[in-house]
Amino acid sequence: MKITVWGSRGSIASAGPDTVRYGGNTACVSVESDEAICILDAGSGLRRAGIAFEPDPRPIHLMLTHLHMDHIQGLGFFRPLFDSGREIHVWGPPSTTQDLRTRLTRYLSPPLFPVRIRDFGARVELRDAPRVPWWVAGFLIQAATVIHPGPTLGYRIASGGRSIAYLSDHEPALGGFDGRPDWTSGHELAAAVDVLIHDGQYTADEYRQRIGWGHSSVEQAAAFADLAAAERLVLFHHEPDHSDEDVDRMLEQARTERRRGSVDAASEGMTIEL
């Protein structure tokens, strides 16, 4: 598996990716196999991913954690969606009231956006993510709801004995870390993964002022990674008001907090080979 970070901020940063080391684009990560491309979230980083994957013939499976604007704003700028020869599957959180197409149409239609889903040239299929694991071209995918405002999923992708968990917007501390680990939000997805990409937006002081907002401090991200016995933690969804130096300090704090395993901070262009 090849993992690439295309966007890692929680919202658009004030400076562009050329001047911000940890990137100015919102959430987007790709996971590749020889047979298919899985893309996790469709933030503004999806535009960059689309440029890279435009000439690539592999089917694309786009997996949305939730439908907050910073996680879908790249859809209308994803070049493969306008290619009549492409096969693209879009997966998202289930709703009891409206299907995924209806919900995404709220954004992909005037006055918010000039192009509608029906105008895409690619063959696009939109589906609710199943409640049971499913196979995508050699990847075993698992989705589960996690603590964040509104219907929100985390994902686990496994292949060839290696695995990655992606919990971009997650506040497991709201449910508590006490008791059985498998009762903790997201634990099943993250258990013993090789790479855990996890929300690490706040410092401890910032979190105390934002309890219930659906995000984690870096200390909580480290505690969750230890609880799940994840080998490598990658801090994600950086606070847009934080400078590179702020993220560097938070990274060092997270490394101090971890009892086992390594910690990195996600940056645009980062690649991980498993």
KATAZI-V521392 format. One record per residue. PSI is psi as a letter, one per 30 degrees, with the letter a starting at -180 (none if undefined). BURIAL is 1 if it has 16 or more other C-alpha atoms within 10 Angstrom, else 0. D_FIRST is the distance of its C-alpha to the first C-alpha in Angstrom with 1 decimal. Layout:
# KATAZI-V521392
psi:burial:d_first
PSI:BURIAL:D_FIRST
PSI:BURIAL:D_FIRST
This chain:
# KATAZI-V521392
psi:burial:d_first
k:1:0.0
k:0:3.8
k:1:6.5
k:1:9.9
k:1:13.3
f:1:15.9
k:1:18.6
g:1:19.4
l:1:23.1
f:1:25.1
l:1:27.4
k:1:28.1
l:1:29.0
f:0:32.4
k:0:31.1
l:0:28.6
f:0:25.2
f:0:27.2
f:0:29.3
j:0:27.1
e:1:24.6
g:1:22.7
k:1:22.8
f:1:25.2
l:1:23.0
l:1:22.3
k:1:19.3
k:1:16.3
k:1:12.5
k:1:9.9
j:1:6.4
k:1:5.5
l:0:5.5
f:0:8.5
f:0:10.8
l:1:10.5
k:1:10.0
k:1:10.4
k:1:12.5
j:1:14.0
l:1:17.6
h:1:19.8
a:1:21.6
f:1:23.1
f:1:19.8
f:1:19.0
e:1:21.5
e:1:19.5
e:1:16.3
e:1:18.7
e:0:20.1
e:0:16.8
f:1:15.8
e:1:19.5
g:0:19.6
k:0:16.3
f:0:17.4
k:1:14.4
k:1:15.4
k:1:14.7
j:1:14.7
j:1:16.1
j:1:16.5
k:1:19.4
e:1:20.3
l:1:23.9
g:1:26.3
k:0:27.7
e:0:28.2
f:1:25.8
f:1:22.9
f:1:24.1
f:1:26.1
f:1:23.6
e:1:23.8
f:1:26.9
g:1:25.4
j:1:22.2
e:1:23.1
f:1:21.2
f:1:23.5
g:1:26.4
j:0:25.2
f:0:27.1
g:0:24.7
k:1:21.7
j:1:20.5
k:1:19.4
k:1:19.3
k:1:20.1
k:1:20.0
l:1:22.0
k:1:24.2
l:1:27.1
k:0:30.7
f:0:33.9
e:0:35.8
k:0:33.8
l:0:30.9
e:1:27.9
e:1:29.4
e:0:32.7
e:0:31.2
f:1:29.1
f:1:32.2
e:0:33.9
e:1:31.9
i:1:31.4
l:0:35.1
k:0:38.2
f:0:39.3
e:0:35.9
k:0:34.1
f:0:35.8
k:0:33.2
l:0:32.9
e:1:30.1
f:0:32.3
f:0:32.4
k:1:28.7
f:1:28.5
l:1:25.2
j:0:25.2
k:1:24.2
k:0:24.0
k:1:24.4
k:1:23.9
k:1:24.3
k:1:21.3
l:0:22.4
f:0:23.7
l:0:22.0
k:0:18.3
l:0:17.3
k:0:14.9
j:1:13.3
h:0:12.2
f:0:10.5
k:1:9.4
j:0:12.1
k:1:13.3
k:1:16.1
k:1:18.4
l:1:21.5
k:1:24.2
l:1:24.4
j:1:27.4
k:1:27.8
k:0:30.7
l:0:30.4
j:1:28.0
k:1:24.6
l:1:21.4
l:1:18.5
k:1:15.2
k:1:12.9
k:1:9.6
k:1:8.9
k:1:7.4
h:0:8.6
g:0:10.4
l:0:8.0
l:1:8.7
k:1:9.3
k:1:12.8
j:1:14.2
i:1:18.0
e:1:19.1
j:1:22.8
k:1:24.0
i:1:27.2
f:1:27.1
f:1:30.2
e:1:32.2
f:0:32.0
k:0:32.4
g:1:30.5
l:0:33.4
a:0:33.7
k:0:31.0
e:1:27.5
f:0:26.4
f:0:29.0
k:1:27.2
k:1:25.6
f:1:21.8
e:1:21.9
e:1:20.6
e:1:17.4
f:1:16.8
j:1:18.2
g:1:16.6
l:1:13.1
e:1:11.2
k:1:11.2
j:1:14.0
j:1:14.7
k:1:18.3
k:1:21.6
h:1:23.6
e:1:26.2
l:1:29.4
l:1:31.4
e:0:33.4
e:0:36.5
e:0:34.9
e:1:33.5
f:0:37.0
f:0:38.2
g:0:35.5
k:0:35.2
f:0:34.1
f:0:32.4
g:1:29.0
l:1:27.4
l:1:27.0
l:1:28.3
e:1:26.1
e:1:28.2
e:1:27.3
e:1:23.6
e:1:23.9
e:1:26.0
e:1:23.6
e:1:20.7
e:1:23.1
e:1:24.4
f:1:20.9
h:1:20.2
k:1:16.9
e:1:15.8
k:1:15.0
k:1:16.7
j:1:16.1
k:1:19.4
l:1:19.3
h:1:22.0
k:1:24.3
k:1:28.0
f:1:29.0
f:0:32.3
k:1:30.6
l:1:30.7
e:0:28.1
e:0:30.6
e:0:30.6
e:1:26.8
e:0:27.1
e:0:29.8
e:1:27.9
e:1:24.9
e:0:27.4
e:1:28.9
e:1:25.7
e:1:25.1
e:0:28.7
e:1:28.3
k:1:25.3
f:0:26.5
l:1:23.2
l:0:19.8
l:1:19.0
k:1:19.4
l:1:18.4
k:1:19.4
k:1:17.2
k:1:18.3
k:1:17.8
f:1:15.7
k:0:13.8
k:1:10.3
k:0:8.2
k:0:5.9
none:0:5.1
